[in-house]
């Protein structure tokens, strides 16, 4: 039951967050496979600012630059962190560099580096 509630909350956050995003998503590519031009940026990190940390759900809300590998323009959105250690090392207001990937249909922070 608890897993169902958490899964529902994650899905709700993923679908609700774009409605509150400050930027238009009209130009967002929904293609699951990156184009040949984007393959070279597959290891690139994107500048972001932590807006909210929810350790209980493992979610981090980021105001991020363009995430070219997943076809997402700059916006503010909540993402699932790959592991709990990522969530524990950041706080609201931190400047970070992130790598977000589509992991089993969920946009997930797979790499996070705190900036000084």
N, C-alpha and C positions, 0 to 999 in steps of 0.2 A: 504494500500500500504506500509506504514512504517513497519507494522508488518511482511509483506512478505519479505522486505529487511533485517530486523533484523534476521528473521528466516533463510534466505538464508546465511547471514554472519555467523551465528552460525554453520550451517551445513558445510559451507566451512571451517571454522576454525577447526571443529572436524575431518573432513576428510583430511585436508591438514597438520595439525600439526604432525601426525605420520610420514609423509614423511620427516620431518625435524628432527625427534627425533634421538638422538645419539645412541640409542640402537636398536637392532634387535627385532622385534615383533613376530618372528617365534614361540616362546614358549608361546605366549599369548593365554589363554583359552577364547573362545568366548561363553562359556556356560552361560546362563542367571541365572542359579541356582547354588549357591555355593555348593561344596561337603560337606559331613558331617564333614570332617577335618577342613574346612574353616569356619564353622558356629560359632565356638568359637571366631573367630577374627572379628565377625560382628560389634563389638563396638570399635575395635582398631583404634587408630589414627596413621597416617603415617607422618614421618618427611619429610618436603619439604622446598624449598626456593622459594620465590616469584620472578619471572623473569620479569613479566609485569602485569600491572593492566589497564584494559580498563573499566572505570566506565560507559561510554556511553552504552556499550553492556552487562555489568555485567559479563565480562569474566576476569579470573585470570589465567595467565600462570605460571605453577609450574614446578620446577625440583623436582621430587618426588621419594621416594623409592617405593618398590613394593606395589601395591594396591591389596592385596590378595583377598579381597572380590569381586572384579570385574575381577580378573585374569589378571592384568596388571603388567608387569615388570617395573623396574625403567626407567624413561624417562623424557623428558620435553614436556609438553602438556598444551593447554589452556582448562579450564573447566568453565562451567557456575556456578555462585554462586547462592545458594538457595535464598538469599535475598541481597538487596543493602547494608545493614549494614556491611556485610562481606567485600565487596569490599572497603568500605570507611575506614575500620580500618587497612588496610595493604598497604605497598608501596614496590617498587622494592628493593630487597635485604633482606627483612624481612625473618627470620626463623620462620616457622609455623609448626603446627601439623594439619593434615586435615583428614577428613572422606569423601570419594567420593563414591557415590552410583549411580546406574543406575535408574534415575527417568524418567519414561515414554520414555525410549529409549535414554535419554541424560545423559551422565556422568556429575554429578552435585556435587559440594562441598556442603555437608549438614551440616558439622561442621568444624569450623576453629578456632584454638587457636594460637594467636601470642605468640612466645617464647621471653623471655627476654635475 
